[in-house]
Amino acid sequence: MGDTQRPAKKTAKSRPKPASTNEPAFVQLLTPEGQRVKHPDYELDLTDDEYRGLYRDLVITRELDAQGTALQRQGQLGLWPSLLGQEAAQVGSGRALAPQDTVFPAYRELGVQWARGVDLISSFALFRGTDLGGRDVAADRFNMYAIVIASQTLHAAGYAMGIAMDGAVGNEDGEAVVVYHGDGATSEGDFNEALIWAGVFNSPLVLFCQNNQYAISETNARQFRLPPYRRAEGFGVPGILVDGNDVLATYAVTKAAADRARRGEGPSLVEAYTYRMQPHTTSDDATRYRDAAELDFWRAKDPIVRYRKWLDAEGLADEAYFASIDTEAGELVRELRARVMALTDPEVAEMFDNVYAETPQEITAQRAEALEFQASLDDDHEGSDAR
């Protein structure tokens, strides 16, 4: 995106450390009050259009995610895992990646999917039960959602090992692999095995942990004695803690880790310290394990509010721009809703069509049996109608 001449800043203050005192020692470039701060190791200098674009991403991601919750409550989706509160972690990291990088998501990465330009309908089709997984993930460089906790960390580690063995690293045109997971995934064996393999093979892998404070209903205190990023050292992998509600910091840290991976300098573990404002999924009752005061505490750190304050203070955007983004987000929500409602049930045979390059004989037999069973149901239904 092209740059534009920046208007005079309303404030030009940069302080060496955050104003807020109730936060861990993480990488932060923008405080909850919307003030830009410096960090000795991570700087970010984007064009004005790119800065504005991040705000657009944040708002649109939030509105599309909210529509997912609404559709589920209306009976149009079987389940929805909201990302409310985690927009900055996903948008910042997603926008920091190069086109040739490959993403392995968990099941809440709608913001990453948006930032990577992947059609969001696949996520909604999955939770509507109409998507059987036939999308070309190689073309999108965005793999299927992984519902089994931490399973995607091993998939990503293996893929990254292949890149290293093929010698597709060592320069800025190399390929980095980013795998997204939550704090709960760090309790699984898959996560720890992925770190072992990535470290030993010096793979171009970035493990991006969205620490949203809960593994379903279990708090951090019930999951680990040390935060996830500190565990990386035991595997010979650098760990970085970043303010996950700061879109600029997550962008800068992820970019540095991905650049490092592409140069052939090995894996990294990024822990984005954030918060899940909604229940784990629409089937969860979060009031059973957290209270309103905790939500208010994190609401004050809202990633969109702080970023809007900064854009306004710097003279990078005005009320007309903010209003235009709200209008665009509304239009995209209506378009998405219409597409979701138009999704149709897949044919029975489709579940067999995208599994093997060369279908084994027993799968062919199972396919025929399934079609025969479906035909018998159709015959019974027609006979019932005739009576």
VOTOR-252937 format. One line per field, with one value per atom (N, C-alpha, C): atom name; x, y, z. Coordinates in steps of 0.02 Angstrom, whole numbers. Example, Ala and Ser with C-alpha at 12.3 -4.5 7.8 and 13.67 -1.06 7.14 Angstrom:
BEGIN
semar	(N;CA;C;N;CA;C)
u	(660;615;660;642;684;645)
v	(-284;-225;-165;-112;-53;2)
w	(390;390;390;354;357;394)
***
This chain:
BEGIN
semar	(N;CA;C;N;CA;C;N;CA;C;N;CA;C;N;CA;C;N;CA;C;N;CA;C;N;CA;C;N;CA;C;N;CA;C;N;CA;C;N;CA;C;N;CA;C;N;CA;C;N;CA;C;N;CA;C;N;CA;C;N;CA;C;N;CA;C;N;CA;C;N;CA;C;N;CA;C;N;CA;C;N;CA;C;N;CA;C;N;CA;C;N;CA;C;N;CA;C;N;CA;C;N;CA;C;N;CA;C;N;CA;C;N;CA;C;N;CA;C;N;CA;C;N;CA;C;N;CA;C;N;CA;C;N;CA;C;N;CA;C;N;CA;C;N;CA;C;N;CA;C;N;CA;C;N;CA;C;N;CA;C;N;CA;C;N;CA;C;N;CA;C;N;CA;C;N;CA;C;N;CA;C;N;CA;C;N;CA;C;N;CA;C;N;CA;C;N;CA;C;N;CA;C;N;CA;C;N;CA;C;N;CA;C;N;CA;C;N;CA;C;N;CA;C;N;CA;C;N;CA;C;N;CA;C;N;CA;C;N;CA;C;N;CA;C;N;CA;C;N;CA;C;N;CA;C;N;CA;C;N;CA;C;N;CA;C;N;CA;C;N;CA;C;N;CA;C;N;CA;C;N;CA;C;N;CA;C;N;CA;C;N;CA;C;N;CA;C;N;CA;C;N;CA;C;N;CA;C;N;CA;C;N;CA;C;N;CA;C;N;CA;C;N;CA;C;N;CA;C;N;CA;C;N;CA;C;N;CA;C;N;CA;C;N;CA;C;N;CA;C;N;CA;C;N;CA;C;N;CA;C;N;CA;C;N;CA;C;N;CA;C;N;CA;C;N;CA;C;N;CA;C;N;CA;C;N;CA;C;N;CA;C;N;CA;C;N;CA;C;N;CA;C;N;CA;C;N;CA;C;N;CA;C;N;CA;C;N;CA;C;N;CA;C;N;CA;C;N;CA;C;N;CA;C;N;CA;C;N;CA;C;N;CA;C;N;CA;C;N;CA;C;N;CA;C;N;CA;C;N;CA;C;N;CA;C;N;CA;C;N;CA;C;N;CA;C;N;CA;C;N;CA;C;N;CA;C;N;CA;C;N;CA;C;N;CA;C;N;CA;C;N;CA;C;N;CA;C;N;CA;C;N;CA;C;N;CA;C;N;CA;C;N;CA;C;N;CA;C;N;CA;C;N;CA;C;N;CA;C;N;CA;C;N;CA;C;N;CA;C;N;CA;C;N;CA;C;N;CA;C;N;CA;C;N;CA;C;N;CA;C;N;CA;C;N;CA;C;N;CA;C;N;CA;C;N;CA;C;N;CA;C;N;CA;C;N;CA;C;N;CA;C;N;CA;C;N;CA;C;N;CA;C;N;CA;C;N;CA;C;N;CA;C;N;CA;C;N;CA;C;N;CA;C;N;CA;C;N;CA;C;N;CA;C;N;CA;C;N;CA;C;N;CA;C;N;CA;C;N;CA;C;N;CA;C;N;CA;C;N;CA;C;N;CA;C;N;CA;C;N;CA;C;N;CA;C;N;CA;C;N;CA;C;N;CA;C;N;CA;C;N;CA;C;N;CA;C;N;CA;C;N;CA;C;N;CA;C;N;CA;C;N;CA;C;N;CA;C;N;CA;C;N;CA;C;N;CA;C;N;CA;C;N;CA;C;N;CA;C;N;CA;C;N;CA;C;N;CA;C;N;CA;C;N;CA;C;N;CA;C;N;CA;C;N;CA;C;N;CA;C;N;CA;C;N;CA;C;N;CA;C;N;CA;C;N;CA;C;N;CA;C;N;CA;C;N;CA;C;N;CA;C;N;CA;C;N;CA;C;N;CA;C;N;CA;C;N;CA;C;N;CA;C;N;CA;C;N;CA;C;N;CA;C;N;CA;C;N;CA;C;N;CA;C;N;CA;C;N;CA;C;N;CA;C;N;CA;C;N;CA;C;N;CA;C;N;CA;C;N;CA;C;N;CA;C;N;CA;C;N;CA;C;N;CA;C;N;CA;C;N;CA;C;N;CA;C;N;CA;C;N;CA;C;N;CA;C;N;CA;C;N;CA;C;N;CA;C;N;CA;C;N;CA;C;N;CA;C;N;CA;C;N;CA;C;N;CA;C;N;CA;C;N;CA;C;N;CA;C;N;CA;C;N;CA;C;N;CA;C;N;CA;C;N;CA;C;N;CA;C;N;CA;C;N;CA;C;N;CA;C;N;CA;C;N;CA;C;N;CA;C;N;CA;C;N;CA;C;N;CA;C;N;CA;C;N;CA;C;N;CA;C;N;CA;C;N;CA;C;N;CA;C;N;CA;C;N;CA;C;N;CA;C;N;CA;C;N;CA;C;N;CA;C;N;CA;C;N;CA;C;N;CA;C;N;CA;C;N;CA;C;N;CA;C;N;CA;C;N;CA;C;N;CA;C;N;CA;C;N;CA;C;N;CA;C;N;CA;C;N;CA;C;N;CA;C;N;CA;C;N;CA;C;N;CA;C;N;CA;C;N;CA;C;N;CA;C;N;CA;C;N;CA;C;N;CA;C;N;CA;C;N;CA;C;N;CA;C;N;CA;C;N;CA;C;N;CA;C;N;CA;C;N;CA;C;N;CA;C;N;CA;C;N;CA;C;N;CA;C;N;CA;C;N;CA;C;N;CA;C;N;CA;C;N;CA;C;N;CA;C;N;CA;C;N;CA;C;N;CA;C;N;CA;C;N;CA;C;N;CA;C;N;CA;C;N;CA;C;N;CA;C;N;CA;C;N;CA;C;N;CA;C;N;CA;C;N;CA;C;N;CA;C;N;CA;C;N;CA;C;N;CA;C;N;CA;C;N;CA;C;N;CA;C;N;CA;C;N;CA;C;N;CA;C;N;CA;C;N;CA;C;N;CA;C;N;CA;C;N;CA;C;N;CA;C;N;CA;C;N;CA;C;N;CA;C;N;CA;C;N;CA;C;N;CA;C;N;CA;C;N;CA;C;N;CA;C;N;CA;C;N;CA;C;N;CA;C;N;CA;C;N;CA;C)
u	(42;0;44;23;62;56;107;108;74;54;26;60;55;87;51;89;60;47;-14;-28;10;12;48;20;64;43;13;-38;-67;-23;9;56;117;173;236;277;243;277;294;355;376;414;391;423;458;508;547;512;458;424;350;309;236;213;157;129;93;64;26;74;53;97;71;13;-17;-7;47;60;128;138;203;254;316;370;370;325;321;341;349;362;297;301;243;264;226;238;181;125;67;32;28;-2;-78;-111;-185;-215;-176;-199;-190;-162;-152;-90;-39;23;78;113;166;229;260;321;375;437;494;515;543;572;640;692;760;770;729;739;686;631;577;549;560;533;488;444;398;386;399;390;351;286;242;221;192;164;99;76;13;-45;-45;-99;-97;-38;-32;-55;-38;-63;-139;-168;-241;-271;-236;-259;-265;-221;-225;-289;-309;-372;-431;-430;-482;-485;-428;-426;-456;-438;-462;-538;-565;-638;-676;-654;-689;-685;-628;-621;-671;-676;-721;-794;-813;-882;-900;-854;-867;-870;-827;-828;-894;-918;-981;-1039;-1034;-1086;-1084;-1025;-1020;-1059;-1051;-1089;-1163;-1183;-1254;-1284;-1248;-1273;-1282;-1236;-1243;-1304;-1313;-1370;-1436;-1435;-1496;-1505;-1461;-1467;-1438;-1399;-1371;-1301;-1268;-1203;-1208;-1172;-1172;-1133;-1082;-1036;-999;-976;-933;-884;-818;-767;-747;-773;-761;-689;-663;-596;-598;-657;-664;-611;-573;-519;-450;-449;-385;-370;-407;-399;-328;-298;-231;-179;-184;-136;-140;-201;-210;-195;-222;-211;-137;-108;-38;9;0;43;29;-35;-52;-25;-30;-5;71;105;178;210;171;198;208;255;268;220;208;161;180;245;266;262;246;243;180;183;127;101;36;3;-32;-23;-61;-102;-168;-210;-235;-263;-301;-373;-419;-489;-522;-481;-508;-476;-441;-398;-432;-492;-527;-490;-459;-422;-360;-327;-268;-291;-345;-372;-390;-421;-437;-374;-325;-263;-225;-232;-196;-235;-295;-334;-367;-378;-410;-485;-524;-597;-623;-658;-682;-738;-769;-827;-808;-745;-725;-733;-718;-726;-800;-841;-913;-944;-921;-946;-927;-867;-846;-894;-909;-952;-1027;-1042;-1111;-1119;-1062;-1065;-1071;-1054;-1061;-993;-938;-871;-837;-818;-785;-710;-683;-610;-577;-610;-580;-544;-533;-501;-427;-401;-331;-288;-265;-227;-157;-131;-66;-69;-124;-131;-142;-181;-196;-138;-95;-43;-75;-135;-172;-207;-184;-209;-278;-307;-373;-371;-427;-432;-419;-383;-368;-408;-457;-500;-466;-427;-391;-335;-336;-291;-218;-180;-107;-86;-133;-114;-79;-100;-71;2;24;94;142;122;164;159;100;93;139;139;180;254;272;343;369;328;349;356;308;311;373;388;447;511;512;571;584;530;538;568;546;574;649;668;739;780;752;788;793;744;745;790;815;858;822;756;716;717;775;785;854;870;937;937;879;875;804;793;728;672;690;640;622;652;637;566;547;479;480;439;430;363;358;296;274;211;184;126;130;76;45;-21;-58;-87;-83;-111;-125;-161;-177;-132;-143;-104;-119;-181;-198;-159;-142;-104;-35;-7;61;62;4;1;-1;-5;-9;60;66;129;148;99;113;154;134;169;242;255;323;364;334;369;384;338;350;411;417;475;540;537;597;620;574;592;613;576;594;662;678;743;799;791;844;859;807;816;822;825;833;783;721;669;644;621;596;524;515;449;441;384;365;303;309;251;221;160;127;72;88;42;-1;-66;-112;-134;-99;-115;-174;-234;-295;-319;-274;-284;-323;-355;-396;-388;-379;-387;-457;-505;-576;-590;-595;-610;-550;-493;-434;-391;-377;-335;-262;-222;-149;-120;-144;-117;-127;-178;-191;-157;-121;-91;-15;17;91;118;180;214;252;274;310;271;271;235;264;223;245;310;320;379;443;442;502;520;471;485;528;526;563;637;664;736;760;717;736;743;716;721;772;809;858;827;767;729;716;726;711;637;619;549;540;485;472;401;393;327;307;248;226;155;140;73;27;-14;-58;-116;-126;-179;-151;-88;-53;-38;-76;-68;1;30;95;150;145;196;193;132;127;152;140;166;243;273;346;380;353;383;376;317;307;350;355;397;470;494;564;574;526;532;528;483;476;537;563;624;681;687;739;733;671;660;680;661;678;753;789;863;897;860;889;916;892;916;873;825;788;722;691;624;622;562;549;481;472;407;385;331;303;241;241;182;147;88;49;2;15;-22;-86;-142;-206;-262;-323;-380;-439;-473;-533;-594;-625;-681;-746;-753;-812;-798;-848;-836;-791;-766;-721;-753;-815;-856;-927;-973;-1042;-1075;-1041;-1068;-1043;-1002;-969;-1005;-1008;-1035;-978;-951;-892;-908;-972;-989;-974;-963;-949;-877;-833;-764;-731;-767;-738;-793;-773;-823;-820;-867;-873;-813;-784;-727;-668;-658;-604;-616;-677;-693;-683;-702;-692;-618;-577;-505;-476;-497;-471;-505;-566;-601;-564;-532;-494;-432;-413;-355;-375;-436;-463;-416;-399;-350;-373;-437;-462;-467;-490;-497;-429;-378;-312;-283;-294;-265;-300;-365;-402;-378;-367;-342;-276;-232;-167;-173;-213;-223;-250;-297;-326;-275;-237;-187;-132;-115;-62;-88;-153;-182;-182;-181;-179;-249;-300;-368;-416;-473;-524;-590;-641;-705;-736;-723;-751;-721;-656;-623;-651;-656;-683;-754;-794;-863;-864;-818;-816;-799;-756;-739;-799;-835;-895;-945;-953;-999;-976;-912;-885;-893;-879;-886;-958;-1006;-1077;-1095;-1068;-1081;-1052;-992;-960;-997;-1023;-1062;-1125;-1160;-1220;-1204;-1149;-1129;-1111;-1074;-1054;-1116;-1161;-1221;-1260;-1267;-1303;-1268;-1202;-1164;-1172;-1171;-1179;-1248;-1299;-1367;-1378;-1337;-1343;-1305;-1265;-1227;-1275;-1260;-1302;-1265;-1302;-1272;-1232;-1175;-1135;-1167;-1149;-1170;-1133;-1165;-1136;-1067;-1061;-1000;-939;-953;-898;-849;-873;-828;-773;-781;-731;-685;-703;-671;-605;-590;-530;-484;-482;-443;-378;-383;-326;-314;-251;-236;-258;-246;-269;-311;-376;-422;-413;-401;-394;-459;-455;-513;-565;-542;-590;-629;-596;-631;-682;-665;-712;-774;-763;-819;-862;-829;-866;-907;-879;-915;-978;-972;-1030;-1083;-1060;-1107;-1144;-1108;-1140;-1192;-1176;-1223;-1285;-1274;-1330;-1376;-1345;-1385;-1424;-1393;-1427;-1486;-1476;-1530;-1589;-1574;-1628;-1669;-1635;-1671;-1716;-1689;-1729;-1791;-1782;-1838;-1892;-1869;-1916;-1955;-1920;-1952;-2005;-1988;-2036;-2096;-2084;-2140;-2185;-2157;-2196;-2240;-2212;-2249;-2309;-2297;-2349;-2408;-2393;-2446;-2484)
v	(-59;0;62;112;173;215;254;298;364;400;466;514;578;626;628;619;615;685;697;761;770;831;846;804;776;734;776;749;783;774;716;703;669;683;654;626;602;577;503;485;415;404;357;344;277;267;206;145;154;97;111;58;67;105;140;176;129;75;29;-14;-29;-65;-135;-153;-218;-270;-266;-311;-344;-404;-437;-402;-422;-390;-418;-392;-416;-361;-381;-333;-295;-229;-187;-124;-107;-46;4;-19;24;5;52;39;36;10;10;80;130;199;228;189;211;253;244;282;237;262;225;226;169;164;130;138;109;44;0;-61;-69;-86;-88;-140;-193;-248;-251;-217;-223;-154;-135;-72;-88;-43;-53;14;15;76;59;66;51;116;110;168;187;247;269;225;207;163;95;70;5;10;65;75;77;114;117;48;12;-54;-103;-96;-140;-127;-63;-48;-79;-74;-104;-179;-212;-284;-301;-262;-275;-270;-217;-206;-258;-271;-320;-389;-408;-473;-480;-427;-430;-437;-400;-402;-469;-497;-562;-617;-612;-660;-656;-595;-586;-618;-615;-646;-722;-750;-822;-842;-802;-816;-808;-755;-744;-801;-824;-879;-943;-956;-1016;-1010;-953;-943;-949;-936;-940;-1010;-1056;-1125;-1138;-1090;-1098;-1128;-1130;-1163;-1210;-1265;-1312;-1287;-1247;-1224;-1163;-1120;-1064;-1048;-1047;-1028;-954;-910;-838;-819;-769;-743;-674;-651;-584;-571;-517;-500;-519;-565;-590;-564;-512;-488;-463;-428;-399;-454;-507;-562;-594;-602;-636;-591;-531;-486;-465;-447;-425;-480;-540;-596;-615;-617;-637;-588;-524;-473;-471;-498;-496;-548;-597;-652;-635;-669;-661;-706;-689;-729;-803;-819;-889;-928;-896;-931;-973;-1026;-1073;-1072;-1072;-1068;-1134;-1156;-1212;-1184;-1175;-1146;-1198;-1174;-1218;-1215;-1185;-1183;-1115;-1065;-1000;-945;-962;-914;-878;-853;-817;-753;-720;-658;-670;-726;-744;-760;-796;-814;-751;-703;-640;-604;-599;-564;-596;-662;-698;-699;-671;-667;-732;-777;-841;-833;-858;-852;-880;-839;-859;-909;-919;-963;-1034;-1053;-1121;-1133;-1083;-1091;-1097;-1056;-1058;-1123;-1147;-1210;-1268;-1265;-1318;-1322;-1265;-1266;-1272;-1266;-1280;-1353;-1388;-1459;-1474;-1425;-1436;-1442;-1434;-1436;-1500;-1542;-1605;-1602;-1542;-1535;-1542;-1523;-1531;-1469;-1419;-1358;-1370;-1333;-1340;-1300;-1332;-1296;-1277;-1314;-1297;-1231;-1219;-1156;-1097;-1109;-1056;-1044;-1095;-1093;-1081;-1106;-1101;-1168;-1208;-1276;-1278;-1337;-1346;-1334;-1312;-1305;-1372;-1370;-1431;-1429;-1473;-1474;-1512;-1563;-1601;-1557;-1545;-1497;-1516;-1469;-1473;-1519;-1553;-1598;-1561;-1498;-1459;-1440;-1441;-1423;-1475;-1539;-1591;-1589;-1575;-1569;-1513;-1457;-1400;-1416;-1450;-1467;-1513;-1561;-1606;-1570;-1526;-1487;-1443;-1411;-1367;-1407;-1468;-1510;-1525;-1536;-1548;-1488;-1428;-1368;-1363;-1377;-1375;-1426;-1486;-1539;-1524;-1488;-1469;-1409;-1379;-1321;-1258;-1254;-1196;-1141;-1132;-1079;-1049;-997;-968;-899;-874;-807;-781;-718;-687;-717;-754;-787;-856;-877;-942;-944;-1003;-1013;-1024;-986;-997;-1030;-1067;-1101;-1074;-1055;-1029;-1073;-1099;-1140;-1104;-1098;-1064;-1115;-1099;-1143;-1101;-1130;-1095;-1117;-1087;-1105;-1177;-1199;-1268;-1319;-1302;-1349;-1363;-1318;-1328;-1384;-1407;-1463;-1530;-1529;-1590;-1614;-1680;-1708;-1685;-1676;-1656;-1591;-1543;-1478;-1487;-1525;-1535;-1575;-1624;-1661;-1617;-1573;-1526;-1482;-1459;-1418;-1458;-1521;-1564;-1569;-1590;-1601;-1536;-1482;-1418;-1395;-1403;-1382;-1424;-1489;-1534;-1525;-1514;-1507;-1434;-1388;-1317;-1295;-1314;-1303;-1230;-1206;-1137;-1131;-1146;-1149;-1095;-1061;-1014;-1042;-1059;-1081;-1019;-1003;-942;-961;-952;-970;-911;-916;-865;-884;-856;-869;-826;-853;-815;-828;-855;-864;-926;-960;-1017;-1073;-1134;-1194;-1220;-1198;-1206;-1172;-1210;-1180;-1178;-1204;-1207;-1145;-1110;-1050;-1069;-1019;-1030;-1063;-1042;-1068;-1143;-1170;-1242;-1279;-1243;-1274;-1280;-1228;-1229;-1183;-1198;-1157;-1100;-1110;-1059;-1044;-982;-966;-1002;-1015;-1054;-1030;-965;-942;-961;-969;-988;-1061;-1101;-1172;-1184;-1136;-1145;-1155;-1122;-1126;-1197;-1237;-1306;-1348;-1325;-1360;-1327;-1278;-1242;-1195;-1170;-1127;-1060;-1004;-940;-930;-901;-886;-812;-784;-713;-703;-659;-642;-574;-570;-507;-491;-427;-404;-423;-474;-498;-453;-400;-352;-290;-293;-239;-262;-237;-261;-244;-187;-168;-214;-230;-273;-344;-371;-438;-441;-387;-383;-384;-341;-335;-400;-430;-491;-550;-557;-612;-604;-543;-531;-549;-530;-547;-622;-657;-730;-765;-741;-772;-756;-695;-678;-723;-732;-776;-847;-872;-940;-945;-895;-897;-894;-860;-855;-920;-969;-1032;-1032;-986;-981;-1019;-1057;-1102;-1077;-1118;-1104;-1053;-1028;-983;-999;-981;-986;-916;-893;-827;-839;-809;-812;-744;-741;-680;-680;-635;-631;-592;-627;-595;-623;-616;-639;-655;-710;-730;-700;-650;-616;-657;-701;-743;-812;-853;-922;-959;-1017;-1057;-1070;-1092;-1098;-1081;-1081;-1066;-1121;-1177;-1230;-1224;-1174;-1166;-1112;-1121;-1071;-1042;-986;-956;-926;-913;-884;-933;-995;-1045;-1039;-1007;-1005;-936;-883;-816;-766;-708;-660;-596;-551;-489;-443;-444;-400;-417;-482;-503;-479;-484;-460;-385;-348;-275;-258;-296;-284;-290;-341;-351;-308;-289;-245;-178;-157;-95;-99;-160;-171;-187;-171;-189;-169;-216;-202;-151;-148;-101;-30;-25;41;76;39;70;91;49;64;124;129;187;251;248;306;330;282;301;331;300;327;398;409;476;526;506;551;569;522;534;570;579;611;567;502;454;436;450;434;481;492;536;499;535;503;477;512;490;422;414;350;295;307;256;237;286;271;230;244;206;133;120;51;15;49;19;1;45;32;-28;-30;-87;-152;-151;-212;-236;-190;-209;-242;-215;-244;-314;-323;-389;-440;-418;-463;-486;-441;-460;-507;-494;-538;-607;-609;-674;-713;-679;-713;-744;-708;-734;-796;-795;-852;-913;-901;-956;-988;-946;-972;-1010;-996;-1029;-1095;-1110;-1173;-1232;-1282;-1342;-1402;-1452;-1513;-1548;-1577;-1612;-1679;-1703;-1770;-1823;-1878;-1932;-1953;-1957;-1983;-1936;-1872;-1824;-1841;-1876;-1893;-1941;-1973;-2021;-1991;-1931;-1906;-1870;-1846;-1806;-1835;-1902;-1935;-1964;-1999;-2033;-2009;-2006;-1991;-2049;-2110;-2171;-2209;-2212;-2239;-2315;-2339;-2412;-2448;-2513;-2552;-2553;-2557;-2561;-2495;-2439;-2374;-2369;-2395;-2396;-2436;-2492;-2534;-2498;-2462;-2425;-2369;-2338;-2284;-2311;-2369;-2400;-2419;-2445;-2464;-2403;-2347;-2286;-2260;-2262;-2239;-2284;-2349;-2396;-2383;-2369;-2355;-2290;-2239;-2176;-2185;-2226;-2239;-2274;-2319;-2354;-2306;-2256;-2206;-2164;-2146;-2107;-2146;-2212;-2254;-2258;-2265;-2268;-2204;-2147;-2082;-2073;-2095;-2089;-2134;-2193;-2238;-2209;-2177;-2145;-2089;-2051;-1996;-2023;-2080;-2109;-2133;-2158;-2181;-2122)
w	(0;0;0;-37;-41;21;33;91;71;121;111;158;144;187;254;307;373;401;426;456;522;545;606;663;703;758;814;845;902;964;967;1022;992;1019;993;1050;1101;1160;1151;1166;1168;1232;1270;1334;1333;1373;1370;1399;1437;1466;1471;1476;1477;1539;1531;1587;1634;1608;1649;1691;1751;1797;1814;1791;1809;1754;1718;1662;1670;1643;1647;1603;1609;1570;1500;1458;1390;1341;1278;1225;1213;1217;1207;1170;1118;1081;1088;1116;1124;1189;1235;1300;1296;1348;1348;1343;1362;1357;1287;1242;1173;1163;1204;1198;1168;1119;1086;1129;1137;1177;1136;1157;1122;1154;1113;1138;1104;1142;1113;1059;1060;1012;957;967;918;901;839;814;754;739;683;649;584;545;482;485;429;394;336;303;337;326;356;334;271;246;280;293;327;399;433;501;502;455;452;434;391;371;429;478;536;576;580;614;576;511;470;484;485;499;567;617;685;689;661;665;625;565;523;554;580;613;671;711;769;746;695;673;641;602;571;624;673;728;767;780;815;776;709;668;676;688;700;762;816;877;865;829;815;774;724;682;723;769;810;856;885;931;893;829;788;758;776;753;684;658;590;591;648;656;715;712;768;827;814;867;840;886;865;920;905;953;942;982;972;988;951;964;997;1019;1047;1100;1091;1136;1109;1061;1035;964;943;875;860;907;895;887;927;921;853;827;763;704;705;648;644;701;700;674;700;679;607;588;519;468;481;434;430;481;482;438;414;376;303;271;200;160;97;56;53;55;48;113;168;232;237;277;284;356;363;429;445;507;535;593;583;636;685;740;785;759;797;775;791;809;828;786;733;698;641;652;599;580;629;615;573;585;545;474;469;403;363;396;363;341;386;370;313;306;253;188;187;125;105;154;139;149;103;106;172;210;276;275;218;215;236;227;246;321;362;434;453;423;438;412;355;328;373;403;449;507;538;597;580;516;493;475;469;453;379;336;264;229;266;237;260;212;227;217;210;209;142;89;23;-3;39;16;-1;-50;-71;-23;30;82;56;8;-20;-57;-92;-129;-81;-28;20;69;77;129;198;205;269;277;325;332;365;365;394;469;497;569;603;659;697;762;768;827;885;869;921;948;1013;1044;1033;1005;995;938;906;851;795;784;729;742;805;819;789;793;762;686;660;587;562;597;576;584;638;649;594;575;521;455;440;378;378;435;439;434;460;453;379;342;270;234;254;223;237;299;317;278;272;236;161;135;64;52;105;97;76;90;70;122;154;202;190;226;220;189;168;140;149;131;143;101;49;7;32;89;116;145;167;192;267;303;374;385;440;458;526;531;594;616;677;703;763;762;814;863;927;978;1040;1087;1149;1206;1264;1323;1344;1333;1351;1311;1250;1208;1236;1275;1302;1354;1377;1423;1387;1322;1282;1261;1254;1231;1162;1118;1049;1047;1089;1090;1109;1161;1183;1133;1101;1049;989;973;917;932;993;1012;1007;1027;1023;950;907;837;802;816;785;806;871;895;867;868;845;771;731;659;637;686;671;618;628;579;579;522;517;543;608;638;691;689;742;775;839;878;909;891;915;964;1028;1082;1101;1090;1114;1184;1232;1302;1322;1315;1331;1402;1443;1516;1535;1488;1505;1454;1479;1438;1453;1415;1428;1496;1550;1615;1663;1642;1685;1676;1730;1728;1718;1702;1695;1758;1815;1878;1886;1852;1855;1797;1755;1696;1701;1728;1729;1783;1804;1854;1822;1760;1723;1659;1636;1574;1514;1464;1406;1374;1366;1330;1365;1431;1468;1459;1438;1427;1366;1320;1257;1268;1319;1331;1343;1376;1389;1327;1271;1208;1162;1189;1147;1098;1115;1071;1106;1073;1105;1116;1173;1188;1198;1172;1177;1203;1253;1279;1251;1221;1190;1215;1219;1237;1179;1190;1137;1121;1160;1145;1110;1091;1057;986;937;869;840;861;835;863;926;957;928;920;893;821;784;716;717;758;760;783;835;863;814;785;738;676;652;593;607;666;684;689;718;725;657;614;547;504;509;472;494;559;586;560;557;531;458;419;347;335;379;371;391;416;435;506;548;617;667;642;684;711;754;779;835;849;904;934;997;1029;1051;1022;1040;1083;1141;1184;1184;1157;1155;1215;1262;1325;1312;1310;1291;1334;1311;1351;1305;1322;1286;1321;1290;1321;1320;1272;1267;1298;1307;1329;1279;1301;1259;1191;1192;1131;1153;1105;1121;1163;1174;1217;1289;1302;1367;1408;1474;1520;1561;1537;1570;1637;1653;1718;1775;1759;1811;1837;1799;1821;1818;1801;1804;1819;1846;1868;1827;1839;1801;1811;1871;1884;1840;1828;1784;1713;1690;1623;1617;1668;1667;1665;1702;1702;1632;1595;1528;1476;1489;1443;1437;1490;1489;1446;1426;1383;1312;1294;1228;1172;1128;1075;1024;1010;959;988;1050;1082;1086;1109;1117;1049;999;934;903;912;886;920;985;1021;991;976;949;879;836;769;772;817;823;849;899;929;879;836;786;724;720;661;600;611;556;530;570;549;586;555;585;591;615;626;561;507;442;423;435;419;463;528;574;554;535;514;450;404;341;354;402;419;450;493;522;467;419;363;322;307;269;307;371;412;410;415;412;346;292;226;220;246;242;285;342;384;347;315;278;221;187;132;158;213;241;264;297;322;264;210;153;125;122;97;142;208;255;247;243;237;171;122;57;53;104;104;105;64;60;88;108;134;79;96;45;26;-32;-53;-12;-1;40;13;-52;-82;-72;-57;-51;5;57;112;92;35;11;-43;-68;-128;-118;-58;-48;6;10;61;33;-22;-52;-124;-143;-213;-257;-234;-267;-217;-228;-180;-172;-111;-100;-114;-128;-147;-92;-28;27;35;19;23;-34;-92;-147;-129;-94;-73;-21;24;75;43;-8;-43;-75;-108;-140;-89;-31;22;49;57;82;33;-31;-82;-84;-76;-76;-16;42;102;93;64;52;5;-46;-94;-60;-12;23;65;94;133;88;30;-17;-40;-52;-73;-18;45;101;107;96;102;46;-14;-70;-58;-30;-16;38;88;141;112;67;36;-5;-38;-80;-38;23;67;97)
***
